[in-house]
């Protein structure tokens, strides 16, 4: 898929059981790999806040009469972690504004997971060529290598000036939410939340002839 649905919703179906947060690391990595087999086919990452709804099909008898099925709340963290990263669907799981999870009885006794993500149709970034430039304070902005370097530099300068204006407004007593009007629509991300993404410090970026 080249870009998100204009209706702001997409659903991913997995014909396998979810894993618990208490599961072994290899089990969580195997689940992540299966989910990212699907999300890696999307040519975009969602760049704004999202809502996630999870439906888990599992046999009622397994839920009630065995200890094999994890609690509903325990399957969420591994699942959300699997949606994050260059091959995922999100930049970071702090984009998740709302999450819900429920199970339904599976008469076939085969477990499945259906993940529905609701998002703003306009807030997305192309995976190809994506990298981040780290500004002061550890804040990072997304850029594309598909852009000419001069345009990249203009966007970096725009964010630097906007951040300076916002921070001055806060220092002058303006509350954060009003001061945020100075910022561009595309949100920034803190360096510690970018994991496997490529990040270039602004000093290095400014010193390069082409990013």
Secondary structure as UniProt FT lines:
FT   TURN            6..7
FT   STRAND          9..14
FT   TURN            21..22
FT   HELIX           25..39
FT   TURN            40..41
FT   STRAND          44..46
FT   STRAND          50..58
FT   HELIX           60..65
FT   HELIX           72..75
FT   HELIX           76..82
FT   TURN            86..87
FT   HELIX           93..95
FT   STRAND          96..105
FT   TURN            107..108
FT   STRAND          112..119
FT   TURN            121..122
FT   STRAND          124..126
FT   TURN            128..129
FT   STRAND          130..134
FT   HELIX           136..138
FT   STRAND          139..144
FT   TURN            145..146
FT   HELIX           149..171
FT   TURN            172..173
FT   HELIX           176..179
FT   HELIX           180..182
FT   STRAND          189..190
FT   HELIX           191..193
FT   TURN            195..196
FT   STRAND          199..201
FT   HELIX           202..207
//
